[in-house]
Amino acid sequence: MRYLVRILILLVFVAAIGFGVMKGREVWEKRQIPSFRTAKVTRGSLVSVVNSTGEVKPVLSVSVGTFVSGPIQELHVDFNDTVEKGQLMAEIDPRLFEAAVAQDRAVLGIRQAEVKRVESDLALAKLDLDRTNRLRDQGEGFVSQVELDQFRFKVESLEAQVKIAVAGVDQAEAGLLNSEANLAYTRIVSPVDGVVIDRKIEPGQTLAAQFQTPELFVVAPDLREEMHLFASVDEADIGLIRQASEKSQPVLFSVDAYPDDLFTGQIVQIRMSPVVMQNVVTYPVIVSTKNTDQKLMPGMTASLSFQTGKRDECLRIPNAALRFFPEVQHVREEDKYLVLGVVNENEDDLVVEESAEEKAALAAKRSQRYVWVWESPKLRAVPVTIGLRDSKWSELISGELQLDDELVVTKKQ
């Protein structure tokens, strides 16, 4: 009896040890199973954008200068004033120019009087020539040939002097017109309707216009109706910008002065004038926007988002799932070739091909990607084709995924 009890105790002890080993092994195996964070396939809208920065500028800036020199006598407009075409903006001291007009007017009077004097001498010379011809007709002894020639050539000389005197009148008239124009230039008038956005002169300041035209004012027409944004877009994105322009896609932007306001514009021009800075090529893109509330001011810095595509109610994959790349020991056997380098779909490790043809082929395959789903105890690769992308989501074009499917985005530490 005592022997049977010992055997039972021994069996119980062995069974306990076996049970403990099995439990320990089960716990150890559970601990070896990796834990992953996941995100769901969702349905919603998606907007693809190209971001850039730009400067707010007027649609047109008209520089108002002066053609003549002299001290500023009076200013009639200031910063932010609204002016009309032909409105007086400033006056240059006109005294020297008024004196020049008076002088040229006097010169013109002298030239006109000279014409009358020469015409009078010509008329007298013609009368003398007629009398001489009549005497000559009565008899050659009355007037010699020398005297007759003197009268004839005197008439021709006076006729030439009349032409010179008339030309002198024309010259004096041109000089007077020049002086009157210079006098008119002392009154600086606005060439367009607009707003004065810059004033570069002060009362009493002396202007020197001999070598270059001094800039006095800058007038912006339609400043309170429309503004332009000059954005610099990288050459890699200019193709998307062109497509967005052809489809009249909107441009959304904000400025630091009004961080809570979102403004809307349209692409009006993509300029073919590259700007190269430190081997980076950008192109100017002009965006037009309304400014009826007058919040936008010249010189403001804008943060722009060019909308290049939009999808409504599409299946979306989180971008984090596309960036996830698993370790080989966590992947099922038939998908290990994807991890071992036969196909490298990691967005951060794109292979730079040697030929242009290979680069083009690689670019065409960028829409063919892999995402990973957890099928205990391993990860399974799911091939997908993606379309538009934004900062968080990518459009699912095709693939064996359904709404609310869980995709692995990262491994838990």
C-alpha positions in Angstrom: 0.0 0.0 0.0 2.8 2.3 0.9 4.5 1.4 -2.4 1.5 2.4 -4.4 1.3 5.8 -2.7 4.9 6.5 -3.5 4.3 5.6 -7.2 1.2 7.9 -7.3 3.2 10.7 -5.7 6.0 10.2 -8.3 3.5 10.2 -11.2 1.9 13.4 -9.9 5.3 15.0 -9.6 6.3 14.0 -13.1 2.9 15.2 -14.5 3.4 18.5 -12.8 6.8 18.9 -14.2 5.5 18.1 -17.7 2.6 20.5 -17.4 5.0 23.2 -16.3 7.3 22.6 -19.2 4.4 22.7 -21.7 3.1 25.9 -20.2 6.5 27.5 -20.2 7.0 26.5 -23.8 3.6 27.9 -24.7 4.3 31.2 -23.0 7.7 31.4 -24.7 6.2 30.8 -28.1 3.6 33.5 -27.5 6.3 35.9 -26.6 8.2 35.1 -29.8 5.1 36.1 -31.9 5.7 39.7 -33.0 3.1 42.4 -32.3 2.2 44.9 -35.1 0.3 48.2 -35.3 -2.3 48.2 -38.0 -4.5 50.7 -39.9 -7.7 50.1 -41.8 -8.6 50.5 -45.4 -11.1 53.3 -45.4 -13.4 55.0 -47.9 -13.4 58.8 -48.3 -12.1 61.7 -50.4 -8.5 62.2 -51.5 -6.8 65.3 -52.9 -3.3 65.2 -54.4 -1.3 68.4 -54.2 2.0 70.0 -55.0 3.2 72.4 -52.3 5.2 75.5 -52.9 5.8 79.0 -51.6 5.3 82.3 -53.4 5.2 86.0 -53.2 2.1 88.2 -53.5 2.5 90.9 -56.2 0.2 93.3 -58.0 -1.0 92.2 -61.4 0.7 95.3 -62.9 3.1 97.7 -61.3 3.6 101.0 -63.2 6.7 103.0 -62.4 6.1 106.7 -62.7 9.3 108.7 -63.3 10.3 112.1 -64.6 11.9 113.3 -67.8 13.3 116.6 -66.4 15.5 117.6 -63.5 14.8 120.0 -60.7 13.7 120.2 -57.0 10.3 118.8 -56.0 8.0 121.8 -55.4 4.9 120.0 -54.1 3.5 116.5 -53.6 -0.2 115.8 -54.1 -0.4 112.1 -53.3 0.9 109.7 -50.6 1.2 106.0 -49.9 -2.0 104.0 -50.5 -3.8 106.9 -52.2 -6.1 106.0 -55.0 -5.3 108.0 -58.2 -7.0 108.3 -61.6 -5.4 108.5 -65.0 -4.1 112.0 -65.6 -4.3 113.1 -62.0 -1.6 115.4 -60.8 0.8 113.6 -58.4 3.7 116.0 -57.9 5.2 119.2 -59.3 8.8 120.1 -60.1 9.9 123.7 -59.8 9.0 125.1 -63.2 10.8 128.5 -63.2 13.7 127.4 -65.3 11.4 125.7 -67.8 9.1 128.7 -67.9 12.1 130.9 -68.7 13.1 128.5 -71.5 9.6 128.7 -73.0 9.7 132.5 -72.9 13.1 132.6 -74.5 12.2 130.2 -77.3 9.0 132.1 -77.9 11.1 135.3 -78.3 13.4 133.4 -80.7 10.4 132.4 -82.7 9.2 136.0 -82.9 12.7 137.0 -84.2 12.7 134.3 -86.8 9.2 135.2 -88.0 10.3 138.9 -88.2 13.4 137.8 -90.2 11.1 136.1 -92.7 9.1 139.2 -93.2 12.3 141.3 -93.6 13.8 139.0 -96.2 10.5 138.7 -98.0 10.3 142.5 -98.2 13.9 142.7 -99.6 12.9 140.0 -102.1 9.9 142.0 -103.2 12.0 145.1 -103.7 14.7 143.2 -105.6 12.0 141.8 -108.0 10.7 145.3 -108.7 14.3 146.5 -109.5 14.7 143.5 -111.8 11.5 144.3 -113.6 12.5 147.9 -114.1 15.9 146.9 -115.3 14.4 144.4 -117.8 12.0 147.1 -119.2 15.0 149.5 -119.7 16.9 146.8 -121.3 14.0 146.2 -123.7 14.1 149.8 -124.7 17.7 149.7 -125.6 20.8 147.8 -124.7 22.7 151.0 -124.0 20.5 151.9 -121.1 21.5 148.9 -118.9 24.7 146.9 -119.2 24.7 143.1 -119.0 26.7 143.2 -115.7 24.0 145.3 -114.0 21.3 143.1 -115.3 23.1 140.0 -113.9 23.5 141.7 -110.5 19.8 142.3 -110.2 18.9 138.8 -111.3 21.3 137.1 -108.9 20.2 139.3 -106.1 16.7 138.1 -106.5 17.8 134.5 -106.4 19.9 135.1 -103.3 17.0 136.7 -101.5 14.8 133.8 -102.5 17.3 131.4 -100.9 17.4 133.7 -97.8 13.6 133.4 -97.5 13.9 129.6 -97.5 16.5 129.9 -94.8 14.4 132.3 -92.8 11.4 130.0 -93.1 13.5 127.0 -91.9 14.6 129.2 -89.0 11.0 129.7 -88.1 10.4 125.9 -88.2 13.5 125.4 -86.0 12.3 128.0 -83.5 8.9 126.4 -83.4 10.4 123.0 -82.7 12.5 124.6 -79.9 9.4 126.1 -78.4 7.6 122.8 -78.5 10.5 121.2 -76.8 10.5 123.8 -74.1 6.8 123.6 -73.6 7.0 119.8 -73.4 9.7 120.1 -70.7 7.5 122.5 -68.8 4.6 120.1 -69.0 6.9 117.3 -67.7 7.3 119.3 -64.5 3.7 118.2 -63.7 3.9 114.5 -62.8 0.6 112.8 -63.6 -0.6 109.3 -63.2 -0.6 107.2 -66.4 -3.2 104.8 -65.1 -6.0 104.3 -62.5 -4.7 102.6 -59.5 -3.2 102.7 -56.0 0.1 104.3 -55.0 2.0 101.4 -53.4 5.4 103.2 -53.2 6.6 106.8 -53.0 10.3 107.4 -53.4 10.5 111.2 -53.2 10.2 113.9 -50.6 9.2 117.6 -50.9 12.3 119.7 -51.7 14.3 116.7 -53.0 16.3 117.5 -56.2 15.9 115.2 -59.1 18.7 114.6 -61.7 17.4 113.0 -64.9 20.5 113.4 -67.1 21.7 109.8 -66.9 18.6 107.8 -66.0 14.9 108.4 -65.3 14.3 108.8 -61.5 11.5 106.6 -60.2 9.1 108.7 -58.2 6.0 106.6 -57.6 4.8 103.0 -58.2 1.2 102.7 -59.1 -0.7 99.4 -59.1 -3.9 99.2 -61.2 -6.7 96.9 -60.0 -4.9 96.3 -56.7 -8.2 95.9 -54.9 -9.6 93.6 -57.5 -7.0 91.0 -58.3 -3.5 90.0 -57.2 -0.9 87.6 -58.6 1.2 85.0 -56.7 4.6 84.2 -58.1 5.4 80.7 -57.0 8.6 78.6 -57.7 7.9 75.0 -58.6 10.5 72.3 -58.8 11.1 70.8 -62.3 10.0 67.4 -61.1 6.5 68.7 -60.3 6.0 71.1 -63.3 4.4 68.3 -65.4 1.7 67.9 -62.7 1.2 71.7 -62.5 0.7 71.8 -66.3 -1.9 69.0 -66.1 -3.6 70.9 -63.2 -3.7 74.1 -65.3 -5.2 72.3 -68.3 -8.0 70.9 -66.0 -8.5 74.3 -64.3 -7.8 72.8 -60.9 -7.9 75.3 -58.0 -4.9 76.5 -56.0 -5.4 76.9 -52.2 -3.0 79.1 -50.3 -2.6 80.9 -47.0 -0.6 83.9 -45.7 1.0 84.4 -42.3 -1.0 87.6 -41.7 -4.3 85.6 -41.8 -3.4 82.0 -40.7 -7.0 81.1 -40.2 -8.1 82.2 -43.7 -7.8 79.9 -46.8 -7.6 81.7 -50.1 -8.4 80.3 -53.6 -6.7 81.0 -56.9 -6.2 79.8 -60.5 -3.1 79.1 -62.5 -2.8 81.7 -65.2 0.7 81.2 -66.5 3.6 78.7 -66.4 6.6 80.6 -67.5 9.3 78.9 -69.6 12.1 80.8 -67.9 14.0 78.4 -65.6 15.7 79.6 -62.4 18.8 77.7 -61.4 20.1 78.0 -57.8 22.6 75.6 -56.5 21.9 73.1 -59.3 18.1 73.1 -58.4 15.9 74.1 -61.3 12.6 75.8 -60.7 10.0 77.4 -62.9 7.8 80.5 -62.1 4.1 79.7 -61.9 1.7 82.7 -61.8 -1.5 82.3 -59.8 -4.4 84.8 -60.0 -6.7 85.4 -57.0 -9.4 87.9 -56.1 -8.6 90.6 -53.5 -12.0 92.2 -53.0 -11.6 92.1 -49.2 -8.2 93.8 -49.6 -6.4 91.4 -47.2 -3.6 90.5 -49.6 -0.8 93.1 -49.8 2.2 93.2 -52.1 5.2 91.3 -50.7 3.4 88.8 -48.5 4.7 85.3 -48.5 2.1 82.6 -49.4 2.1 78.9 -48.8 0.5 77.3 -51.9 -1.0 73.9 -52.5 -1.6 73.2 -56.2 -4.4 70.6 -56.5 -3.3 68.1 -59.1 -6.1 65.6 -58.7 -9.2 64.7 -56.6 -11.2 61.6 -55.8 -14.5 61.3 -53.9 -15.6 58.2 -52.0 -12.6 56.0 -53.1 -10.9 53.2 -51.2 -7.8 54.6 -49.4 -4.7 52.9 -48.1 -2.7 54.6 -45.4 0.7 55.7 -46.7 2.3 54.2 -43.6 1.3 50.7 -44.8 3.1 51.4 -48.1 6.2 52.4 -46.3 6.3 49.4 -44.0 9.0 46.8 -44.9 9.0 43.6 -42.7 11.9 41.5 -41.4 12.4 38.2 -43.2 11.7 36.0 -40.2 8.2 37.5 -39.9 7.2 36.7 -43.5 5.6 33.6 -44.7 7.8 31.3 -46.9 6.2 32.1 -50.3 6.6 35.9 -49.8 10.2 35.9 -48.5 11.6 36.6 -52.0 10.0 40.1 -51.7 12.1 40.8 -48.6 15.3 39.2 -49.8 15.8 41.8 -52.6 14.3 40.2 -55.7 11.7 42.9 -55.6 12.4 46.0 -53.5 9.3 48.0 -53.0 10.6 50.2 -50.2 9.9 53.8 -51.2 13.0 55.0 -49.3 15.3 52.6 -51.1 14.6 53.2 -54.8 17.3 51.8 -57.0 18.9 54.3 -59.3 19.1 52.6 -62.7 21.9 53.2 -65.1 20.0 53.9 -68.3 17.1 56.3 -69.1 15.0 53.4 -70.4 15.4 51.6 -67.1 14.5 54.7 -65.2 11.4 55.2 -67.2 10.4 51.6 -66.7 11.0 51.9 -62.9 8.9 55.1 -62.8 6.1 53.3 -64.6 6.1 50.6 -61.9 5.9 52.9 -58.9 2.2 52.4 -58.8 2.6 48.7 -58.3 3.3 48.2 -54.6 2.9 45.7 -51.8 1.2 45.9 -48.4 1.3 43.4 -45.6 -1.5 41.8 -43.6 -1.1 39.6 -40.4 -2.2 36.0 -40.8 -0.9 34.4 -37.6 1.8 33.4 -37.3 3.3 35.2 -40.4 2.8 38.3 -42.6 1.3 37.9 -46.0 2.1 40.3 -48.9 -0.8 41.7 -50.9 0.0 43.3 -54.3 -1.9 46.6 -54.9 -2.0 49.3 -57.6 -2.2 52.8 -56.2 -3.3 56.1 -57.8 -3.5 59.5 -56.4 -1.7 60.3 -53.1 -1.9 62.9 -50.4 0.0 63.3 -47.2 -1.8 60.5 -45.4 -3.6 58.3 -48.0 -3.2 56.6 -51.3 -6.0 55.7 -53.7 -6.5 51.9 -54.1 -6.9 51.1 -57.8 -6.8 47.4 -57.6 -5.8 44.6 -55.1 -7.3 42.0 -52.9 -8.4 44.4 -50.2 -11.8 45.3 -48.8 -13.1 48.1 -46.7 -11.9 47.9 -43.1 -9.1 45.4 -43.8 -6.3 45.7 -41.3 -2.9 46.6 -42.8 0.4 46.5 -40.9 2.0 49.9 -40.6 4.8 49.3 -38.0 6.1 46.8 -35.5 5.5 47.4 -31.9 8.7 47.7 -29.8 
